[in-house]
Amino acid sequence: MHRSLFVAMLLCAPPAYAAGNASVMCTYFALDDAHEMLQRCGKVIEPDRNQRYVKLHAALKRFIYKNGPSNARDLVAEQEQATRDRLASQNICDSPDFLVIKQTFEDLTSADATTKLLESLKTPKDPMEGDCL
């Protein structure tokens, strides 16, 4: 995913999450990308927020594997590798987009958002169904 496309996705993501119509796949990738960026930039994540991240990340991944296409594991692995490759070649820590990405992570891992997202995973559906951009 190109940097400008990812930033556009993050700018649109909070309203989609709040409205409950973001795809599970998009939510997973936005959360994963933002966490990876924070780690690469050496940002400390508060322990309670990190615990919510770990729980939410695992639940989203399980949901995708269970409800997604037969190649869901490959899709997730490819995107995770693409994120690592993209971040290794960019200086994202000094980019003007970093604050948006940090805020997206904080929004997704707030206690309220985590509870709502985990609740939404109780209903099986296509993890690619819904908004992303």
C-alpha positions in Angstrom: 0.0 0.0 0.0 1.5 3.4 -0.9 2.1 5.9 1.8 -0.5 8.4 0.6 -3.1 5.7 0.2 -2.4 4.4 3.8 -2.7 8.0 5.2 -6.0 8.5 3.4 -7.2 5.2 4.9 -6.2 6.3 8.4 -7.9 9.7 7.9 -11.1 8.0 6.9 -10.8 5.1 9.4 -12.0 6.7 12.6 -15.4 7.7 11.2 -15.8 4.3 9.6 -15.0 2.5 12.9 -17.3 4.8 14.9 -20.1 4.2 12.5 -19.5 0.4 12.7 -19.1 -0.1 9.0 -15.3 -0.6 8.6 -14.2 -3.9 7.3 -12.5 -6.2 9.8 -9.6 -6.6 7.4 -9.2 -2.8 7.1 -9.3 -2.5 10.9 -6.7 -5.2 11.3 -4.3 -3.7 8.8 -4.7 -0.1 10.2 -4.1 -1.3 13.7 -1.1 -3.5 12.6 0.5 -0.7 10.5 0.0 1.9 13.2 1.5 -0.3 15.9 4.5 -1.2 13.7 5.1 2.5 13.0 5.0 3.4 16.7 7.5 0.6 17.5 9.9 1.6 14.7 9.8 5.2 16.0 10.6 4.1 19.5 7.3 5.3 21.0 6.3 3.9 24.3 2.8 2.4 24.4 1.2 2.5 27.8 0.8 -1.0 29.3 -3.0 -1.0 29.4 -3.2 0.3 25.8 -0.7 -2.3 24.7 -2.7 -5.1 26.4 -5.8 -3.9 24.5 -3.8 -3.9 21.3 -2.6 -7.4 21.8 -6.1 -8.7 22.6 -7.7 -6.8 19.7 -5.0 -7.7 17.2 -5.3 -11.4 18.1 -9.1 -11.4 18.0 -9.1 -9.6 14.6 -6.6 -12.0 13.1 -8.6 -15.1 14.4 -11.8 -13.6 12.9 -10.2 -13.0 9.5 -8.8 -16.6 9.5 -12.1 -18.1 10.5 -14.4 -16.0 8.3 -12.2 -14.9 5.4 -11.3 -16.5 2.1 -9.3 -19.7 2.0 -6.1 -17.7 1.4 -6.7 -15.3 4.4 -3.5 -16.4 6.1 -1.5 -15.6 2.9 -3.2 -12.2 2.5 -2.4 -11.3 6.1 1.2 -12.5 5.9 1.7 -10.6 2.6 0.3 -7.4 4.0 2.4 -7.6 7.2 5.5 -8.2 5.2 4.6 -5.3 2.9 4.2 -3.0 5.9 7.6 -4.0 7.3 9.2 -3.5 3.9 7.5 -0.1 3.4 8.4 1.2 6.8 12.0 0.0 6.5 12.4 2.2 3.4 10.7 5.3 4.7 11.5 7.9 7.4 8.0 7.9 8.9 9.0 9.1 12.3 9.6 12.6 11.0 6.7 12.6 8.6 3.7 15.0 9.1 1.5 11.9 8.9 2.9 10.4 12.0 0.6 12.2 14.4 -2.4 11.0 12.4 -1.2 7.5 12.6 -0.5 7.8 16.3 -3.9 9.2 16.9 -5.5 6.4 14.9 -3.7 3.8 17.1 -4.9 5.6 20.2 -8.5 5.8 19.0 -8.6 2.1 18.1 -7.0 1.0 21.3 -9.1 3.1 23.6 -11.1 1.1 26.1 -14.4 2.0 24.5 -13.3 1.3 20.9 -11.7 -2.0 21.9 -14.8 -3.1 23.7 -17.0 -2.2 20.7 -14.7 -3.8 18.2 -14.4 -7.0 20.2 -18.2 -7.1 20.5 -18.6 -6.7 16.7 -16.5 -9.8 16.2 -19.1 -12.0 17.8 -21.2 -11.9 14.6 -19.7 -13.8 11.7 -19.4 -11.9 8.4 -17.0 -11.5 5.5 -14.0 -9.7 7.0 -13.5 -7.8 3.8 -17.1 -6.5 3.8 -17.4 -2.8 4.7 -15.6 0.5 4.3 -11.9 1.1 4.3 -11.5 4.2 2.2 
